[in-house]
Amino acid sequence: MDLDAPLDPEEARLRPTYAVVSRSRLRANLAAVKARAAPARVMAILKANAYGHGLEAVARCLAPQADAFGVALVEEGITLRGLGIETPILVMGGTWTRQIPLFLEHGLTLTVPSLARLRDVEEAAAAHGARAKVHLKIDTGMERIGVRYYNAESLLEAAAASPHVEVEGIYSHFANADAEDLSHARLQLERFLEVLRFYERRSLPAPPLRHIANSAALLRMPEATLEMVRIGILLYGVYPFPGGPRTVEVKPALSWRSRVVYFKVVEAGSPVSYGSTWKSDHKVRLVTLPVGYGDGYFRSMSNRAHVVLRGERRSVVGRICMDQVMVNIEWGEAWNGDEVVLIGEQGGARVTVEELAEWAGTIPYEILTAINARVPRLYEP
């Protein structure tokens, strides 16, 4: 999209702060993941607004490639069904009992983490004259949701005997697949495989989809691939941990940009922004950008972050405000309307989401998912 070209009335309403998502990079990233995981299936994780990239647009883009989608909330699954997407959708988060009929109505797959929830699903499916598709959740060391691995047999037995429940899959989740020391992850995998031996011991067919591997495990633990992998952050072109193996080549799909809306000269010794936390010992030029912590540009990055303006990295100075941020360009040039890169590349210089995470004292996942809904998403082919 040429942002210097004349805008039509709809485009003219867009803010000068926006995110740009590359569909071609999303497709290429998924293709690279599928090549690494083959012959296993790939579940593309779309929770939290597709990691900030836009749920509806990303789902439409990847539906022809993805073997399944994973979401956190039943509402997300319903939204995808409303788009006409027929791809299998697993809702991975905890479910309120009253929501179970929604799964049946919209053809969504439930996560069943306990005997009590299995009974709820069986009763609801029987009442609706339906058969519910479920994935059983095994807690192998995350202590979040799921039946503990050493108590799992009773759930597996009951699920196999439930006439209105189809056990399509069984899964667990790594707590430390991104850690330098993989001993806990390997212990979790061992526990999960032991649970799965239930089916062999009872001469029962195992669920067709066994899955535990996330992005980090795909890169580092090929033995965890099994029949399916669940891929989130890697799909969006961000590696799940710094310094790890790059056994799948992906590129960031999202860039975050803004525009200069004000320019001024600030005298030496004159403090900038709330709290007067920054001042220069010499005269400088500052520009103001219409972005702030109300957009997800974290206040904790104040006096630490950098942006790219006219192909050069420039420092964010003073406290980041709710809606505005100031950038020191020293004695460089800038004009109102100049594009400024918050995440991405321009003229050979770049700022990465990993850097924003470091400046904010968090992880790239939080940076991406925190980009507020008031930031328009524009989509390239």
Secondary structure as UniProt FT lines:
FT   TURN            3..4
FT   HELIX           9..12
FT   STRAND          18..22
FT   HELIX           23..37
FT   TURN            38..39
FT   STRAND          41..45
FT   HELIX           47..51
FT   TURN            52..53
FT   HELIX           55..62
FT   TURN            63..65
FT   STRAND          68..71
FT   HELIX           74..82
FT   TURN            83..84
FT   STRAND          89..91
FT   HELIX           97..99
FT   HELIX           100..106
FT   STRAND          109..112
FT   HELIX           115..127
FT   TURN            128..129
FT   STRAND          132..139
FT   STRAND          147..148
FT   HELIX           149..151
FT   HELIX           152..160
FT   TURN            163..164
FT   STRAND          165..171
FT   TURN            177..178
FT   HELIX           183..201
FT   TURN            202..203
FT   STRAND          209..213
FT   HELIX           215..220
FT   HELIX           222..224
FT   TURN            226..227
FT   STRAND          228..231
FT   HELIX           233..236
FT   TURN            242..243
FT   STRAND          254..259
FT   STRAND          262..266
FT   TURN            268..269
FT   HELIX           274..276
FT   STRAND          284..289
FT   HELIX           293..295
FT   HELIX           299..301
FT   TURN            302..304
FT   STRAND          306..309
FT   TURN            310..311
FT   STRAND          312..317
FT   STRAND          325..328
FT   TURN            330..331
FT   TURN            336..337
FT   STRAND          339..346
FT   TURN            347..348
FT   STRAND          349..351
FT   HELIX           353..360
FT   HELIX           364..369
FT   TURN            373..374
FT   STRAND          377..380
//
